Amino acid sequence: MEREPISSIDLMERAGTVFTQKLLHDFTLTGNTPAVIFCGPGNNGGDGLVIARLLAQKGIPTEVVLCTFGKKTTEEFDTNLQRFKEIESETDKVRPFEEISGLCSDYSRALCIDAIFGIGLARPIEGEFAEAIHYINENFDTVVAVDTPSGMFIDTPLPYGAACVKATDTYTFQFPKWEFLRPANRAFVGEVSVLDIGLMTPPSAEGTKSIGEEDVKIINNETIIDYLPLLEVSPNAHKGTFGHALLLAGSQRMPGAAIMSATAALRGGCGKLTVHTTSNVALALPIALPEAIISTDVNEEAISCCHWEDIDGLNAVAIGPGIGQSQKTKGLLKALLSEIRSPVIFDADALNLLAADKTLLAYLPPRSVLTPHQKEFERLAGACATDTERVLKLRNFVDKHQVTVILKGHNSIVAIPRREGSCRLFIVSTGNPGMATAGSGDVLTGLLLGLMARTQRPEAAAIIATYIHGLAGDIALESESVESLIATDIIKNMGKAFNKAKITH
């Protein structure tokens, strides 16, 4: 308001207009699908009243439910309430929440717009406001929140059991909010859309989403474009151009991990791939993946020794998928840490071996990439009671060891170190619950390995790999279900994911 400048009432009109345009694009509102807007006493309620007026002007039956409960309303709220009443028709109405709270209204076809509280909430909601929130959650199938679901804080975790609207969709203004990305809040925010209402970003925040000391960026269809130039191919390219990768994976118990990871590495674009594995996996590999070069371990049950110094032109190394945690394999990991100083990808059992002997963490090659899920990360960095604590420990771990960490999960986080400390966090927007299946992590490791060999940029490769991995899973879900999706479906759709990312831009 100060920088543009623009008055509060005019900014509210702008926000309500953009919100309404998005709402009408996403939903078909008719006489059979009226809109019910719950408006609190502040400026979020004022936004709701703008939306109510704009919908009513388009002939959509609109009901405003006032959730003020005797609290002082803002000047902007009062102005917009009067504007709505001036155009109110016989199909539109305004009534206080007290009139409907005891009724069993049939809102099964109605669309609810939550405009009770916005981003300024400082304490949990109680009393009559909490009653209104519970009423929304119990009576409406579709709820669209204005800026943020009422009851949610945007910079601290939601207290357990606190009243909060369970939105199916959240239309937030200008920037995504940090709390929307927490797995625990997914049930409250639903699908998030960021609406540009023309705010002028302060110079201190341009290009970043500042959360404490770390910079946070969302990796989505728009921002991945910054990294795609690394995948451009010269007409004169040959297999040597795209790098030689080494994958140490598999064991007698888990041969499939090596095969899936190796397949994903080649699909990720490396020019050559050598797979060091046990003899039984080595027998199966040419059948499953004839393109791979095979290095067979002397140990039949688990890998124990690899002569990487004999591999010509090695550009990237990954260790972990399906290797097990035997003492002989731990010896191989120690040898790797002492002899290879270029970046290495550590996954699965390699992470478990590091967690079992944390003195090994001091020998991690700089700019290496670790790919733990939440439990594996806690074994490395300590137990975490909340998502907030996990992110803090992630930042500290990355700053201390100067490695990139892909913290896998819903909205995976790629944490990249800075020499001066204060790592950068990249939140990946792709992916779905169907990818929580055996082998999905092995596929990500292989894809990352292929991209590291190809680009020789570990940090950028981590961002691209996590985005493409999630996008391939999303594409796979178009023909599968959450229940039926398996890891090899992700591999099958990686080519479509690469093409979709490129076509989008």
N, C-alpha and C positions, 0 to 999 in steps of 0.2 A: 504494500500500500504506500509506503514511503518512497520507494524507488521509482514507481511508474509515473506519477502517483495515481491512485485510484481510491475512491471512497469505499468504505466497508459494504454499503448497500449495493453499489454497482459491482463490486467483486462477487458478492453473493448472487447477484443476477447472472453474472457470467458463469459461475460454477453450476448454478441450477440449470442453466440452459444447456451446457455441455453434458451434464448428467442426464437430462431428459432426452437429448438426442441419442445418447448411448442406450438408454433404456428402451426407447422405441425401436432402435435397431435390433436389439437382442430379444425383445418380447413382443408378442402380438396382444395388444390390449384392446378389448371390445366391451360391449355391454355385459357380456358374460364373464369378462375378466377385468373387474374394476381394480383400482389402485387404492390401497389404504395406507396413508402416511402417518406414522407416529412421530410427533414433533415435540422435542424437549424445549425448555425455556430459553436456551442460548442460541448462538448463531448457527449451530448444526440444525436446530429446529427451524431457524430462519431459512436455511437452504431447503429444507423439506417443504416449507410453505411456498417457495418459489417453484419447486418442482410440481407441487399440487396445482398451482395456478396454471402453469404451462400445460399440464395434462388436461385440466378442465377446459382450457381454451381450445383444445383439439377434440372436444366432445367425448372424452373418456370419463366415465363415472368415477368420481374421486371423493374419498372420504378422509377428512383430516381428524386424527385423534390427538387431542391436546394432552401432553404429559407434563404439565407445569406444576401441579400439586401445590399451588399457593406460592411458588417461588417467583421472584422478580424476573420478568422477561426483559430481553434487550430491546433497544430502540428499533433495531433492524427486524427483530421478530415481530414487534407490534406493527411496523409498517407493512410487512409482507402478509400478515394475517388480515389486515384491512384490505389489501389489494385482492386477496383471494375472495373475501366476502363480497367484494364489489362485482365479481363476475360469477359468483356462485349461482348455479342453476338448480332446478328441482331434483336433478340426479346427484348433485354434490351436497355435501354436508360437513359441518364442523361440530364436534361434540367432545366433551372432556372424557378422559379415560374412565372416570368413575361411572359413566353411563353404560359402558360396555363390559366392564370388568366382571360383572356378575351374570352376564348373558352368555348363552351358548350359541354364538353367532356362527353361521355356516360360511367360513372364509376359505373353503377348500379350493375355490376357483380364483380367489382374489390374490393379487400380488401385493406383498407388504413392502413398504419402504421404511427402513429404520433411520430416523433422523432425531433420535433422542439426545445422544451425546456424541461429540466428535473426538478430536485428538487431545484435548486439554484435560482429560480426566486424571485426577490425582489420587483418588482413593476408591476402594470398592463400592459398588452401588448397593444401597440398602433401602428398606422401607418400600414406599409406594412405587419408586422408580424400578426397584427390583421386581415388584409385582407385575409391572408393565412388561418388563423383559421376559419374564416367565410366561406371560400371556402370549406374547409374540411367538416364542419357541413352541408353545403347545398348540397354537391355532392355525399357523400358516405353513404351507409346504414350500413356498418360494419367498425368500426374504432378500432384498437388496439393500445393503448398508451404504449410507452416505458417508464417504471418506474412511470411516472405520466402524466396525460393529460396536454398538453401545455397550460399555462396560470394559472394553479392552484398553489397556495401557499401551502406548506405542514405544516405550523405551525400557520397560521392566516387565518381567513375567507376570502373567495373570495369576493371582492367588488361587490356590486350589479351592474349588467350590464357589468362587465368586460369580455373581450374576453377570452373564454376558450373552448378547444376542447371537444365535447360531445362524449366521447369514449363509445363503446358498451362493451369493455373489457379493463382492465388495467393489464398489467403484470409488477408488481413492484419488485424491487430487494431486497432480503434478509429480509426486515421488512415491515409490513404494515405501512402506514403513517396515522397520527392522523386525518388529514383532510378528508381522505377517509371515515371515519366513521360518518361524519356529514350528517344528513338527507338532507340538502340543496344541498349537493354535489353528491348525488346519481345519478342524471341525467348526471353528467359529467364523473364519474369513471366507471359506468356500473358494470360488474362482475369483481371482483378483484382476481387475482391469485398472490401469493407470490412465487418468484423464488429464490431458494438457489443458490447463485453464490460463495459460499465458503468464505464469508467474515469472518475474525477473530474478534469476538466481544470484544470490550475493557472491561477490568475487571469491570469498574464502571457500565457497562450496562448489564452484564450477568444476564439472568433470568428475566429481566424487559424491558418494553418499557417506558423510562423515559420521562414524560411530565411535566415540572415544578417540583413541589414537590411531586406529586403523582405517584405511580407505576401503569402502565396500562398493562393489559394482555388480549389477545383475547381468548375467550372461544370457541373452535371449536372442530372438531372431534379428533384432536391430543391432546389438552390440557385437555379435560374433563376427560381423564384417571386418572388424579391426584385425582379426587373426587369419582370415581366409587367404590373404596374399601369400602366406607361407606355403600354401598348397599349390600355387601356380606352377605349371609344368612348361619347361622349355621344349620347343620342337626338336632340339638336339639331345634331349635327355636319354639316358640309358640306365640299366639297372644299378650301375655303380653310383649314379647320381642320387639315388634315393636311399642309400645307406645299407649297411650290413648290421643286422640285429642278432643278438645272442639271447636265447631264452633258456633258463635253467628251470625245468618244471617236470612234474610228474613223479610217480612212484608206482610200486606194484599195486598198492591199494587204490590209487587215484590216477589212472592213466588218462581219463577224460579231461582232466584239468589242463594237461599239457596240450592235448589235441585242440581243445577250444581256444586256449590262449594263443597257440601257434597260428591257427586259422585266422583269428582276429588280427594278429600282427601283420600277416600278409595282406589281409583286406584293408588294413590301415595304411598300406602304401609303401612299406619298406622294399628295397630292391632285392635283398637277399635275407634269408633267415636261417640261422643255425639253431637247432634245438638239442640241448644236452639233456639226456634223460636216461632212464633205466632200460635194460635190455628188452623187457616185455613191451614197454611203450614204444621203443625203437622198432620193434617188429610190426606194430600196428600203424605207426605214423605214415609210412609210404602209401598205405592203402587209403587212409583218411586224408592225407595231405601230401601228394607226391612232389609238390613244389619245394618242400622244406629240405634243408641239409641236415643230416643226422650225426650227432656226436653221442656215442654210447658209453655210459659209465661202466666202470669195472664192477660196481656193486649191483646186484640184481634187484634188490628191494628198494633202495633209496640212493639218490645221487650223493657222491662222496668226494669226487675229484674231477676237475675239469681243466684242461690245458688251453685256457683262453689265449695264452700268448701265441699259440699256433694258428689262431684264426686271423686271416688277413683282413685289414681294413675295417676293424670292428668300430661301430659308431654308437651303439646303444646296448645296454644289458638289462635284463629283468630276471629276478629270482623270486620264487615263492609258490606259484600255483601248484598245489598237490604234492609238494616235496616231502611232507611229513616233518617230524621234529626229532629224528634220531641223532645220536651223538656224532655219527659220521657226517650227516648233513650239516650239523652245526659247525663241524670242522671246515667244511667247504665254505660256509658263510664267512667264517673268520678269515680264511685265505683270501676270499673275495675282498673283504674290507681292508686287508693289509696290502693287497697287490694292485687293485684297480682304483684309480683316483678320479676317473671320469664319472659323471652322474650315473647312478644305478636306480632302477625301479625295484622297490621292496614291497611284496604283497603277501597276504595269506600267512603260510607257515614261516616265511622269512621274518615277518613282523612278530609272530609268536616267539620265535627264537631270540629276537632282539629284546622282547619284553621279558623273557626268562633270564636274560643276562644283560642288564641295562648298561653295563660298562662298555658294551659294544657300540652303544649309540655315539660315543665320542669319536668313533672311527668312520662314521657315515661320510661318504664322499660329498663335498659341497655340491649344491644344486641337484642332489638326488631327489627322487619322488617316492613318497610313501603313500600307500592306498588303503588305509584301514577303514573298516566300518566302525560304528561307535564303540562296541565292546573291545575290539582290537586296539582302538585308540586309548581307551581307558586302561588297558593293560600296559600301555607305553607311558601314559602321562598321569595316571591316577584316576580314581573313581570320581564321577561328576554327578552331583545331586540334581542339577538343573541344566537346561540348554545354555543358559547364560554362563554358567561355570565352565561348561564344555568349550564354548567359544573362547573364553579367557585362557584356558589351558592350551587350546590349539594355538592361539597367538604366541603364548610364551614358549611352547615347544618349537615352533617354527623359527622364532627369533633366536633361540638358544642354539639350535643345531644347523640353522641356515639351509634347511631343506624345504621342498614343497610338499605339502600334505593335501591329499584329496580325502576329505572326510565324507565317506559315502553314506547316503541315506536319502530321505525325501528332501529335495532341494540340496543336493550335495554342495559342499563348500570346498573350493580350491584356495588354499592359503599359501601365498607366495612370499618368501622372505625379502627383506631389504637389508642392505649392509649396515645401515644406520639404525636398524631395529624397526619396530612397528610394521608388521607384515600387512600385506594387502589381502583382502578377502574377496573372492569371486563366487557369487551365489548362482548356481546353474539352474535354469528354469525348466529344463526338459526332464523327462523321466516320469514313471508311474508305478503304482504299487505292484503291478504284475511282474516288475523286474526284481522283486525281492524273492529270488529263486536261485537254487544251486547253480553255480557256474557263471552267474552274471558278473561277479567280480573278476573271474578269470578272463572273461571277454574284455572287460575294461583294461586290464593289465596288458593284454595282447595288443589291443588297439593303441594304447599309450606307447607301447614299445615300438610299434610300426611308425607312429608319428614322430617319436623321438629320433629314430634312425633317419627318418626322412628330412626333418627340419633341423635337428641338432639344437633345438631350443626347448629344454625341458619344461620351463614354466608355461610357455605358449602351448606346447604339446599337451600339457595337463588340462588346460582350459578347453582346447579343441576336442580332445578325446572324451572328456566328461560330457560336453555338450552333445557331440555326435552319438555317443553311447546312449544317452537319454532319448535323443531324437529317434534313433533306430528302434528303441523300445516303444516309443509312442506310435511310430508307424506300424510296428508289429501288432500293436493293440487294435489297430483298425480291422485286422482280419482274425485276431485271436480274442480271448477274454482275459481278464485279470487272473482267472484260475488256470487257464490253459497255457499262458505264455511261458516259454522256457528259454534258456540262455542261447541256444542255437538260433532261435527266432531273431534275436538281436543281431547276430552275425549276418543272417540272411538279408536283413534290411539295412545294413550299414551303407551299402552303395546308394540306396535311395535316400538315406539321411545326408550323405555328402552332397548328392545332387540337389536335394531340397534346400540345403543351406546355401549353395552357390546360386541356385535359381532365384531365391528370395532376394538376392542382391545383384 
